[in-house]
Amino acid sequence: MASIVSVTDLGKTYDGGFTALNSVSLEIEEGEILALLGPNGAGKTTLISTICGITRPTKGHITVGGHDTITDYRAARSLIGLVPQEINLEPFEKVMNTVRFSRGLFGKANDDAYLEQVLRQLSLWDKKDARVMELSGGMKRRVLIAKALSHNPRILFLDEPTAGVDVELRRDMWEIVRGLKADGVTIILTTHYIEEAEAIADRIGVISKGDILLVEDTAALMARMGQKQMVVELHETVTAVPESLSSYTLEVGADQKSLIYTYDTHANRTGITRLMADIQAAGLTLCDVETRQSSLEEIFVGLVKEDAA
């Protein structure tokens, strides 16, 4: 799949001497959903702002749809819609006028039929004549998305799009994102809701201290780095792993009535069959067995800890 955004050796150091981005290289594929994860201060917002032309890089090169973001800024920026983290809207303006104004900023001719389609898609059509100040926080965030989509962008950046949004609106937001992807829009989002990134993103990027640690297909990342665990529930209470089982990667569960075995699903042999026999040989009685996969959150925390070490 072709790249629609290409970032090469990107660095950003602010006047005070703080380096937000070191030497970032990233290829964003057309039509994908890329989730960018990282702790606060990792450089997520700086990266987005620099790609969008809001922040000028100290070094490096960015193209959007083949257009250089510095030498051909207007053409590059016209392909991008940006939904910022902070809600900053004119409180006394009506929703429809707010969206019309954003479209006009990009030199686009009036097209109320298209704007109606956008507002309906975001469940905002019945609020088109409402003043922004009359809307809830979740509805205001939808207006931000409508503004970002007003000029028919091919790429949409969502910086923490569900921050401060209740569970129902958050679910609706991800349905909107899926609908945009189906329409061919490339979506890059930052989020603290890691389980949502796992569910919606085609690829996951992890950034820490201004460096991209990895960018990988979500399913492949889970398969490659996600460990699997088997929880063996016992009839007996155990306070420590029996000596005869010390060769296994076992730990005692918090309830002291289970043993947790961590293993690699890609190994030629998992050792499960031999472990079960050895547990019984140790005089322990099995009650139940369940398996579970490491979550993306556990993988993410592990990567960031490794980077901090």
VOGU-3710 file (C-alpha; in Angstrom, 3 decimals, decimal comma):
1> masivsvtdl> 0,000/0,000/0,000  1,359/3,474/-0,913  2,394/5,982/1,749  0,332/9,166/1,919  2,520/10,716/4,649  6,277/10,286/4,684  8,381/11,528/7,615  12,171/11,309/7,344  14,716/12,048/10,101  12,371/14,555/11,756
11> gktydggfta> 13,660/16,503/14,738  12,242/19,367/16,802  14,100/21,334/19,471  12,330/24,334/20,988  14,008/27,666/21,717  14,430/26,812/25,388  16,549/23,812/24,431  13,939/21,079/24,990  14,073/18,376/22,318  10,577/17,007/21,664
21> lnsvsleiee> 11,512/14,865/18,638  14,911/13,327/18,030  15,124/11,672/14,622  11,684/10,321/13,716  11,021/8,445/10,481  7,522/7,196/9,741  5,526/6,020/6,726  1,731/6,317/7,003  -0,156/4,213/4,500  -3,121/5,511/2,560
31> geilallgpn> -6,464/4,330/3,952  -5,146/2,942/7,233  -5,925/3,742/10,862  -2,676/4,324/12,742  -2,818/4,677/16,519  0,066/6,552/18,091  0,626/5,591/21,718  2,994/7,136/24,214  3,144/8,596/27,722  2,601/12,302/28,370
41> gagkttlist> 5,502/14,306/26,951  6,514/11,543/24,536  6,208/13,810/21,486  2,840/12,713/20,056  1,299/16,173/19,746  4,551/17,711/18,501  4,760/15,084/15,766  1,177/15,733/14,664  1,627/19,516/14,811  4,791/19,317/12,718
51> icgitrptkg> 3,198/17,113/10,052  0,254/19,535/9,923  2,591/22,519/9,486  1,687/24,165/12,796  5,177/23,588/14,210  8,299/24,095/12,090  10,812/21,233/12,346  14,430/21,758/13,374  15,539/19,115/10,902  14,113/16,471/8,619
61> hitvgghdti> 11,653/16,263/5,775  7,886/15,625/5,516  5,707/15,041/2,480  1,927/14,738/2,470  0,422/13,291/-0,677  3,753/13,967/-2,367  3,792/17,655/-1,331  6,594/19,036/0,853  5,079/20,541/4,004  7,402/23,553/3,879
71> tdyraarsli> 7,992/24,360/0,202  4,462/23,333/-0,846  2,640/24,039/2,392  -0,796/24,951/1,049  -1,129/21,852/-1,125  0,026/19,604/1,720  -2,201/21,247/4,325  -5,274/21,078/2,080  -5,123/17,274/2,319  -5,190/17,310/6,128
81> glvpqeinle> -7,976/17,637/8,667  -6,912/18,163/12,283  -8,986/17,600/15,414  -6,955/19,124/18,266  -6,944/17,891/21,832  -8,303/21,162/23,227  -11,815/22,354/22,435  -11,491/25,885/21,050  -14,670/27,053/19,333  -16,460/30,390/18,986
91> pfekvmntvr> -19,180/29,957/21,663  -21,778/32,329/20,149  -21,571/31,019/16,579  -24,016/28,504/15,154  -22,782/25,019/14,285  -23,450/25,278/10,542  -21,728/28,664/10,271  -18,739/27,334/12,202  -18,302/24,485/9,742  -18,902/26,735/6,704
101> fsrglfgkan> -16,200/29,118/7,939  -13,639/26,300/8,256  -14,376/25,182/4,696  -13,905/28,737/3,474  -10,479/28,976/5,131  -9,249/26,383/2,633  -10,636/28,326/-0,318  -13,356/25,784/-0,993  -16,601/26,888/-2,654  -19,806/26,656/-0,647
111> ddayleqvlr> -21,239/23,156/-0,620  -24,018/22,918/1,945  -25,063/19,521/0,603  -21,654/18,098/1,535  -21,672/19,842/4,926  -25,127/18,421/5,602  -23,744/14,955/4,868  -20,885/15,542/7,335  -23,202/16,856/10,057  -25,621/13,969/9,601
121> qlslwdkkda> -22,759/11,471/9,775  -21,742/13,031/13,104  -25,347/13,170/14,403  -25,144/16,977/14,415  -27,716/17,874/11,760  -30,442/18,589/14,311  -27,969/20,930/16,065  -27,000/22,890/12,932  -28,722/26,078/14,126  -27,692/25,714/17,773
131> rvmelsggmk> -24,998/27,970/19,176  -21,818/26,175/20,174  -22,215/27,314/23,797  -25,474/25,338/23,996  -23,790/22,003/23,203  -22,429/19,356/25,539  -18,715/18,588/25,659  -19,192/15,501/23,513  -21,170/17,421/20,894  -18,519/20,158/20,797
141> rrvliakals> -15,923/17,504/20,050  -18,097/16,308/17,164  -18,159/19,887/15,866  -14,343/19,841/15,898  -14,444/16,729/13,703  -16,985/18,377/11,382  -14,689/21,409/11,045  -11,750/19,118/10,260  -13,770/17,306/7,576  -15,328/20,446/6,087
151> hnprilflde> -12,803/20,737/3,214  -12,850/17,048/2,129  -9,422/16,071/3,524  -7,829/12,743/2,647  -6,055/12,522/6,006  -7,556/13,088/9,455  -5,490/13,597/12,605  -7,318/12,992/15,882  -5,397/14,119/18,968  -7,019/12,408/21,987
161> ptagvdvelr> -10,480/12,480/20,327  -12,344/10,822/23,203  -10,790/12,787/26,069  -13,562/13,834/28,435  -16,216/12,004/26,424  -18,618/9,620/28,152  -18,701/5,925/27,301  -21,667/6,131/24,914  -20,239/9,044/22,923  -16,840/7,351/22,874
171> rdmweivrgl> -18,409/4,279/21,282  -20,167/6,502/18,737  -16,875/8,258/18,003  -15,181/5,009/17,030  -18,110/4,114/14,800  -17,578/7,465/13,069  -13,866/6,666/12,671  -14,677/3,287/11,101  -17,111/4,988/8,726  -14,463/7,505/7,658
181> kadgvtiilt> -11,991/4,704/6,997  -14,622/2,982/4,846  -14,849/6,240/2,846  -11,103/6,073/2,183  -9,909/8,609/4,760  -6,517/7,912/6,331  -6,749/8,337/10,115  -3,977/8,940/12,622  -5,030/9,124/16,242  -3,422/9,504/19,613
191> thyieeaeai> -5,215/8,032/22,584  -4,767/7,027/26,193  -7,489/4,394/25,815  -5,149/1,620/24,774  -7,841/-1,026/24,553  -9,615/1,084/21,930  -6,443/1,410/19,859  -6,120/-2,361/19,999  -9,688/-2,759/18,738  -9,732/-0,133/15,971
201> adrigviskg> -6,206/0,448/14,629  -4,653/-1,343/11,668  -1,205/-0,485/12,985  0,185/0,674/16,310  3,043/3,141/16,725  4,731/3,587/20,096  6,619/6,820/20,797  8,680/7,617/23,887  11,073/10,482/24,649  10,835/11,785/21,100
211> dillvedtaa> 11,667/8,484/19,416  9,463/5,989/17,583  10,069/2,655/19,323  8,095/0,639/16,790  5,322/0,759/14,197  3,700/-2,585/13,554  0,521/-4,289/12,418  -1,697/-4,570/15,490  -2,378/-8,291/15,158  1,273/-9,047/14,379
221> lmarmgqkqm> 2,407/-7,008/17,384  0,067/-8,913/19,656  1,268/-12,219/18,237  4,960/-11,299/18,387  5,133/-9,628/21,764  2,046/-10,857/23,548  2,831/-13,623/25,967  0,201/-16,162/26,796  -0,555/-17,302/30,305  -2,233/-20,401/31,617
231> vvelhetvta> -3,894/-20,143/35,016  -4,131/-23,493/36,803  -6,685/-23,332/39,599  -6,051/-25,713/42,486  -8,101/-27,273/45,252  -5,236/-26,710/47,665  -3,813/-23,453/48,992  -0,182/-22,849/47,963  2,105/-20,127/49,319  5,071/-20,897/47,073
241> vpeslssytl> 5,871/-22,788/43,883  6,813/-26,369/44,856  10,518/-27,163/44,472  9,750/-29,912/41,970  8,181/-27,295/39,650  10,962/-24,694/39,949  12,172/-25,279/36,371  8,924/-23,784/35,007  8,119/-20,053/34,737  5,469/-20,281/37,416
251> evgadqksli> 4,139/-17,841/39,967  1,530/-18,203/42,685  -1,749/-16,402/42,038  -2,957/-13,652/44,375  -5,614/-16,000/45,753  -2,904/-18,566/46,650  -5,084/-21,231/45,038  -3,655/-21,040/41,536  -0,410/-21,285/39,604  0,226/-18,968/36,643
261> ytydthanrt> 2,355/-20,339/33,797  3,757/-17,912/31,190  4,819/-19,358/27,848  5,678/-18,455/24,268  2,963/-19,433/21,795  5,522/-19,498/18,949  7,842/-22,016/20,606  8,039/-25,503/19,134  6,801/-26,854/22,446  4,901/-24,952/25,114
271> gitrlmadiq> 5,690/-27,463/27,871  2,042/-27,518/28,959  1,566/-31,286/28,710  4,639/-32,015/30,834  3,718/-29,270/33,323  0,245/-30,703/33,923  1,716/-34,109/34,642  4,332/-32,630/36,978  1,703/-30,619/38,875  -0,191/-33,810/39,630
281> aagltlcdve> 3,067/-35,572/40,512  3,700/-32,776/43,047  0,527/-33,839/44,858  -1,599/-30,894/43,707  -5,183/-31,356/42,518  -6,359/-29,380/39,502  -9,697/-27,618/39,738  -9,802/-25,652/36,484  -7,551/-24,288/33,720  -7,849/-21,104/31,670
291> trqssleeif> -5,573/-19,246/29,239  -5,257/-15,543/28,559  -3,313/-13,355/26,113  -1,260/-10,328/27,147  -3,108/-7,087/26,375  -1,717/-4,276/24,269  -1,554/-2,191/27,432  0,853/-4,674/29,026  2,972/-4,675/25,848  2,979/-0,868/25,708
301> vglvkedaa> 3,978/-0,483/29,361  6,761/-3,013/28,855  8,149/-1,162/25,819  8,164/2,201/27,581  9,841/0,705/30,655  12,551/-0,780/28,436  13,114/2,631/26,818  13,384/4,308/30,233  15,941/1,794/31,477
//
